[in-house]
């Protein structure tokens, strides 16, 4: 099992909540911007104040994303405790609606990423199996209910296809047409006018070029875009400058 591949796939999946944010909802975009500017206190207050006006689905996933980033950057016991409490609140695995299936995929992906952060790779692999099952289930669903957000789901599937092709044991070092097309599609998404979609595309292209393609100079181009977009985000600045090789 390629650990590097697992870690990057978890990074990919765990940002799925952002991909399902309401791109036309300025309140959601505003809170998203606060989170990615690492203004966590302001983001938490905004979530509390806007609780009644934000769809519960988006409110929950923004809350989970917020406390994930807090823990991810601090790795403190208190932030870990709060994150796990939020994950417990998020549990709707017994429901069978399409929205619940997406929610369950989100929850599982964060749990998997949390186990990797704790170096519990066996636990992460067990959860990964459940994540793969959820992906296959969702691929068979009628997702027209997503409306305009279907582009965001397609972005996620493009990421999945890229990493799947990257790990093809029969490629013998050759890059397939599907592999190259996935990269080209991700680049297209990075130029999208939607703030959330383009932000996610820039972030993952930065990670892909730096960690997988071994072309850090290309990765830094994408991180620099994020730094300009979210000037208060210290992590993006470090990645743009190439001084944070551990994240």
Protein Blocks (a to p, Z undefined) as FASTA:
>chain_A
ZZklmmmmmmmmmmmmmmmpcfklmklmmmmmmmmnopaklmmmmmmmmmmmpcfklmmm
mmmmmmmmmmmmnopaklmmmmmmmmmmmpcklpcbfklmmmmmmmmmmmmmmmmmnopa
klmmmmmmmmmmmmmmmmmpccklnmmmlmmmmmmmmmmmmmmmmmmmklnopacfklmm
mmmmmmmmmmpmblklmmmmmmmmmmmmmmmnopaklmmmmmmmmmmmmmmlmklmmmmn
opafkZZ
